[in-house]
Amino acid sequence: MLHYQGVHHRYGDLVALHDLNLEVAPGEIFGLLGPNGAGKTTAIKIAATLLRPTSGRVLLDGIDVLADPLGAKRRLGLTPDTPFFYGGLTGRQFLRFVGNIREMPSAPLETRIAELMAFFHLDDAADSAILTYSMGMKRKLGLASAVLHRPKVLILDEPTSGLDPHASRDARALLVSLRDAGTTVFLTTHVLQIAQAVCDRVGILDRGRLVAVGSLAELRAREQEDLEDVFVRVTRPGSEESDPA
Amino acid sequence: MNALAHHQIARWRSLAGELRAGRTQWDALLGTVLSVPVMLLVGYWALGDWLRLSTALVDRAGLDIMVVISRVLVGVLFLAAVPMLLAATYRTIYPEGELALLRSLPIGRVQLFVLRFVPCGPMVAMALLPAFLMAGATYVRVGSAQAVVWLALGWLLLSTFGGAVVFALAVACGGLRSARTGRVLGDALLTVGLLAMVALFAWTRYFVQTEVLVRGLSDLAPGLRIIPQALSIFVVPQGGHESLRLLAGLGVSLLVLCGAARFDDFALQRAWGSPWTSRRTASRGPTRRPRFEWLPPQTRALVVKDLPEIRRSALALAILLLFTLMGYLGLAQVTGRTLGAPTPPPWKALMWTALPHVFFLWIVPAATLLDVSLEERQSFQFLRGLPISLSRVLWVKFWVSWIPIVVCGLLLSLGLAWAGTTGAGTAAALAAGFVPASAVGTMWALLAGRLTTPTRGSGTGAAPFLLYSVALWLPVYGVVSYASLQAGRRASAEVGMAAALVFLLWQLPLPIMWRRLLRRWELS
């Protein structure tokens, strides 16, 4: 469903992604882990058509995102690490805006907005300006706008950052229910517990290289490690997996 | 303080570095390099032509016509520029995101504002430059020692004074405020300035003979002449009651608008929601039928999003109203008679002064509306992530910005014809010139790709838009002056052809600008 094929990207002299090859299967929750500056956000931006890779290509539902960015955008939902909102609009107006841009018919759109507002407990604030929302409420609104059109691929950059424990649990439940409904979820996170709780497979990115990939069971197979141990081992400077040489 | 200065310098260096490194910037740079000499040449030619024509007119019609023309030109330009720039500059003092960072650092607020003061002077100077050039060209021989004195005294002193006023207000009004608060204060400042204008009008109209002041100061330093000239806009040659009512109405309208804006901000800051959005939506329930359903969904989304922003910007509305009424007043003044009098004005004088005015007056509100409608850098990124094309976004923004301007422009033309200030034919000619010029100006401003607004984040103020408007105005002015100079009769055909030529010339850079913006929109 989401296929990175030899994706390489550099910012000036800094190489952000080294020849990334990765395939995310349909209906799978894939977690991309990595320390700060590993290249996670760059990988997400390329898949979301916001950044042109130096070389390589990304296929999203069989569509080359470079060749048909609009087609790719119609199929994906995106929540960046710092989502943007028009502060003067109300939550409902913002979701209406996104739904109209996605050309959703009016009646189903209104129903879906009401459904999502209820799910994220934003009903009371639905008709207040976003300017007055807390950080957590904005996060929830960002998630709601990403899943509004029931995308085939959902890309989330740090989806639970800024959420309280209740909202975080709701978000995890949402991801699982989306997966069960056939949506492919590609997320990055620093919170390894979330990866352990919801991801079917994870990849660990370090200094632009994919140093480990597999199901949780596969990654933990060598020793009796938990995900944190694996993460620390493969991303430690000088470790065999992380050494570019 | 040093750290802040270094931070600022680093930002400039970074910008220069981006320009050097970014291949996508080269075409824009090339366009600028090519267009600046052309603009200077046309400006120089227009000013020289103006001087020659002024002399010819004075010889034939006497000094009075020069007084009328110059006071309208200088007065409108000066008075239009000062409140706008004061308000715009005040806004840039409060860049919200940057302020959050600076507030967490051990920097005194006075130090912060001293640094903020640095751009105030140049911004005011930039805005005043056209007015001073016009006044200088009228009263001072180009290349003479007087011109140097005029520039040194008039321009530098007044711009420094303007910057100092902004600085003093910023510090006096206190502390570190959000961009939103800065915006409200800027609007309030504009209102106060406008009320002062109304008071000045009443004072000069009924208690002071401005012409006496002008003549009395003529033997003094040339730079000082700008002051009574700027005030002379308030004097209607014969009878002023209608003008007084116009300005009083303008003041009241602005008060209402600014009051609405204040209430809007007040409500938002207290989490009441906007009275323009929240209450209306809530009162009709969550399943309220969306507006503009007859529009295609993507167009509807952008229109519904942008309209409240424009409506909520008291400054945009106030400037629209201000320029409409001042344009009307200026055109009435140039005829040198009571509003509504039956005698037709001299055609040449009207064309010579009215047409550039109309172009200038309408490009500035166009830029102001666009300013609200343009996207910030972050929202630009957000829109890029959605399945919508850049051309769709631009066209919707074009129509949303341009239609109100056209409606107001046509109303102005109709109002002039109705009041008998111009004939129906002249009013139609003004409208015919204004419509394409405002369309090109609107598209220019959109394609210039400014992704920030003064009302949010790190806005750069209205100064660039003023410069755009002046840049657009100069060649039109030159063409009209040339046509008037050449024709001892009504030169409608020549003026029409010249205006069409300018219109076409200004369209030439649009494809380059389009490609530049497209590269930023698409995968970069």
Contacts between the chains, C-beta under 8 A, distances in Angstrom:
chain1	res1	chain2	res2	distance
A	12	B	21	7.9
A	48	B	385	5.9
A	49	B	384	7.7
A	49	B	385	7.5
A	49	B	523	6.2
A	50	B	381	6.8
A	50	B	384	6.0
A	50	B	385	6.1
A	50	B	523	7.4
A	51	B	523	6.5
A	51	B	524	7.0
A	52	B	522	7.9
A	52	B	523	3.5
A	52	B	524	6.1
A	66	B	523	6.4
A	69	B	522	6.9
A	69	B	523	6.7
A	70	B	387	5.1
A	70	B	388	7.9
A	70	B	389	6.7
A	71	B	387	8.0
A	73	B	385	6.8
A	73	B	386	6.3
A	73	B	387	3.9
A	74	B	387	4.4
A	78	B	385	5.2
A	80	B	381	8.0
A	80	B	385	7.5
A	83	B	382	7.9
A	84	B	378	4.5
A	84	B	379	5.6
A	84	B	381	6.8
A	84	B	382	4.0
A	86	B	305	6.1
A	86	B	309	7.9
A	86	B	379	6.8
A	88	B	268	7.9
A	88	B	274	6.4
A	88	B	277	7.0
A	88	B	308	5.9
A	88	B	309	5.9
A	88	B	312	6.4
A	89	B	277	6.8
A	89	B	305	6.5
A	89	B	308	7.4
A	90	B	273	6.9
A	90	B	274	8.0
A	90	B	277	5.4
A	90	B	278	5.9
A	90	B	281	6.0
A	92	B	281	6.7
A	92	B	286	6.4
A	93	B	277	6.6
A	93	B	281	7.1
A	93	B	304	7.2
A	93	B	305	7.7
A	96	B	290	6.2
A	96	B	301	7.4
A	96	B	304	7.4
A	97	B	301	4.8
A	97	B	304	6.9
A	97	B	305	5.3
A	98	B	301	7.8
A	98	B	386	7.0
A	99	B	297	8.0
A	99	B	301	7.9
A	100	B	290	7.9
A	100	B	297	4.2
A	100	B	298	6.4
A	100	B	300	5.4
A	100	B	301	3.4
A	100	B	304	7.6
A	101	B	297	7.3
A	101	B	298	5.5
A	101	B	301	4.8
A	101	B	302	7.9
A	101	B	383	8.0
A	101	B	386	4.7
A	101	B	387	7.0
A	101	B	388	5.2
A	102	B	297	8.0
A	102	B	386	7.0
A	102	B	387	6.2
A	103	B	297	4.6
A	103	B	298	6.4
A	103	B	387	7.9
A	104	B	297	7.3
A	106	B	290	6.0
A	106	B	293	6.7
A	110	B	286	7.6
A	110	B	287	5.7
A	110	B	290	7.9
A	113	B	286	7.8
A	114	B	286	6.1
A	114	B	287	7.5
A	117	B	286	7.9
A	126	B	286	6.3
A	127	B	273	6.8
A	127	B	277	8.0
A	127	B	278	5.3
A	127	B	281	4.7
A	127	B	282	4.1
A	127	B	286	7.1
A	128	B	271	6.9
A	128	B	273	4.3
A	128	B	278	5.5
A	129	B	268	5.6
A	129	B	273	5.1
A	129	B	274	5.0
A	129	B	277	6.3
A	129	B	278	6.2
A	131	B	268	5.4
A	132	B	268	6.8
A	132	B	271	4.1
A	132	B	273	6.7
